[in-house]
Amino acid sequence: MAVDLFRPSFDEEQGNDLANNRRRLWPLIYGLEIDPSAQIIAPSLAIRKAGYGDPTRDYKQELRDALKS
């Protein structure tokens, strides 16, 4: 649920490198290696994308077509 925490911060923000912190601390805490991109970020984004589903209507195209007629 916190996949956005792993997004890079903007230049003017004082960001934390959560992915690197996770990569270094995970083995110390759990004794296992982890790849945040492959094991946290990618699955979370796939679940999020699936939750949105495919749009059933192309509203922009409908507006373009309405202008033509």
C-alpha positions in Angstrom: 0.0 0.0 0.0 3.0 2.3 0.3 4.5 1.8 -3.1 4.6 5.6 -3.6 7.2 5.8 -0.8 9.7 4.2 -3.2 9.2 6.9 -5.9 12.2 9.2 -6.4 11.9 12.6 -4.8 12.0 15.9 -6.6 15.2 17.9 -6.5 13.9 20.5 -4.1 12.7 17.8 -1.7 15.0 16.2 0.8 14.3 12.7 -0.2 15.0 9.4 1.4 16.3 6.5 -0.6 13.9 4.0 0.8 14.8 1.3 -1.7 18.5 1.4 -0.8 17.7 1.6 2.9 15.4 -1.5 2.5 18.1 -3.3 0.4 20.7 -2.8 3.2 18.5 -3.3 6.3 16.4 -6.3 5.1 19.3 -8.8 5.4 20.2 -7.5 8.8 16.7 -7.9 10.1 15.4 -10.9 8.2 18.6 -12.6 7.0 17.4 -12.5 3.4 18.3 -10.3 0.3 15.5 -8.3 -1.3 15.2 -6.4 -4.6 12.6 -3.7 -3.9 12.0 -3.0 -7.5 11.2 -6.6 -8.4 9.6 -7.7 -5.1 7.7 -4.6 -3.9 7.3 -2.0 -6.6 6.5 -4.0 -9.7 3.9 -6.3 -8.0 2.2 -3.3 -6.3 2.0 -1.3 -9.5 0.6 -4.4 -11.3 -2.1 -4.8 -8.7 -2.9 -1.1 -8.8 -3.1 -1.2 -12.6 -5.4 -4.2 -12.6 -7.7 -2.4 -10.1 -8.3 0.4 -12.5 -9.4 -1.9 -15.3 -9.8 -1.0 -18.9 -11.8 2.1 -19.7 -15.1 1.2 -21.2 -15.6 4.5 -23.1 -13.2 6.8 -24.9 -14.6 10.1 -23.7 -12.0 12.2 -25.5 -12.8 10.5 -28.8 -16.5 11.0 -28.2 -15.9 14.7 -27.8 -13.8 14.8 -31.0 -16.6 13.0 -32.9 -19.2 15.4 -31.5 -17.3 18.4 -32.8 -17.2 16.9 -36.3 -20.9 16.4 -36.5 
